[in-house]
Amino acid sequence: MKVTVVGAGAVGASCAEYIAMKNFSSEVVLVDIKEGFAEGKAMDLMQTASLNGFDTKITGTTGDYSKTAGSKVAVITSGIPRKPGMTREELIGINAGIVKDVTENLVKHSPDVIIIVVSNPMDTMAYLVHKTSGLPKERIIGMGGALDSARFKYRLAEALDCPISDVDGMVIAAHSDTGMLPLLSKATRNGVSVSEFLDEEKQNTLAEATKVGGATLTKLLGTSAWYAPGAAVSMLVQSIVCDQKKMVPCSVMLDGEYGESDICLGVPCIIGKNGVEKIVNISLTDAEKEKFATAAKAVRDVNGDLKF
Ligand SMILES: NC(=O)c1ccc[n+]([C@@H]2O[C@H](COP(=O)([O-])OP(=O)(O)OC[C@H]3O[C@@H](n4cnc5c(N)ncnc54)[C@H](O)[C@@H]3O)[C@@H](O)[C@H]2O)c1
């Protein structure tokens, strides 16, 4: 099965590498606008195949979308990342034009494609793809909650001083520093609520660290992170290609679910061969409902800056 990754930069290349390493897809096509860049990344990655033991064929192209024809899944990572001190929302001006243009090219050559949107501000970019691609809503998935939940689990394990495989948790709502909603009420260690191990202050501290997880890394690295984002995307691609039906929080178009409509926000979804196979309705506390609504309002304000 063919998977296209647009943007051969930090996140795109890392995503292609993880997909190949997991060996579930026959072909990955990397696309970039920078002359020779995707070709170079693809060649370098292919030279790891005999070392890392994968059979996935990785190719690269400078903007020739005919090479992406017949893709089952396409990942959009093209665009600029944030620099220290920037919010994801500040990227909208440049990234909206790129995402719209890339989407048109992808759909032209792969009308049945499932698109995973990664470029920031992700919830708004996913909304843009809905408004401009003509694709059914189950075939547009924004990736944010998968990464934010992984960061939440990292912080949970750190606070509990336990292995990450002991903990479980989800982050929903917006993929932004203020709009993320780590669901402490549902977080567990081996099925036991974390509230049995951590007082409220410790829970709030780790939730806040989760929310600024991206900004913390951007400050350390000078640009935004790529390993965990790449791994999170590859997990979603695998759930589609292998029809795993994993439950993952994804930014999807809401039509009344969680009290919101005409907006893309992170909610738990079943991800399988058809894309978003189901939006899962879970109970939220009153405080969580309020935070979800506040996040929706902020995303709606950013969406208002879009020009179609
Ligand atoms: N949703 C998430 O959880 C998440 C996580 C990390 C990064 N991001 C976002 O992903 C995007 C990429 O981040 P990065 O660190 O890989 O950046 P990067 O600069 O390393 O890579 C971006 C690549 O996109 C390419 N590009 C630009 N315009 C293009 C076009 N029109 N067609 C094809 N390629 C084009 C660039 O040449 C570059 O190689 C950023 O917007 C970043 O904010 C999102």
The ligand as an ORCA input file, in Angstrom:
! r2SCAN-3c Opt
* xyz 0 1
  N       0.434     18.390     14.662
  C       1.495     18.160     15.414
  O       1.412     17.500     16.448
  C       2.838     18.712     14.993
  C       4.015     18.310     15.645
  C       5.230     18.823     15.196
  C       5.273     19.716     14.124
  N       4.105     20.094     13.544
  C       4.088     21.019     12.406
  O       4.527     20.302     11.252
  C       5.068     21.224     10.298
  C       6.435     20.711      9.832
  O       7.371     20.782     10.888
  P       8.902     20.361     10.625
  O       9.585     20.479     11.921
  O       8.961     19.073      9.866
  O       9.365     21.549      9.655
  P      10.570     21.505      8.598
  O      10.863     22.928      8.237
  O      11.678     20.653      9.091
  O       9.928     20.765      7.339
  C       8.905     21.304      6.566
  C       9.174     20.927      5.116
  O       8.053     21.344      4.318
  C       8.587     21.702      3.051
  N       7.622     22.501      2.297
  C       7.300     23.806      2.457
  N       6.360     24.157      1.542
  C       6.086     23.056      0.828
  C       5.206     22.785     -0.250
  N       4.402     23.723     -0.763
  N       5.183     21.527     -0.769
  C       5.984     20.564     -0.263
  N       6.835     20.761      0.757
  C       6.889     21.990      1.292
  C       9.882     22.450      3.398
  O      10.740     22.535      2.274
  C      10.419     21.591      4.523
  O      11.319     20.602      4.060
  C       5.102     22.582     11.015
  O       3.989     23.352     10.651
  C       5.017     22.201     12.486
  O       4.490     23.252     13.275
  C       2.902     19.612     13.952
*
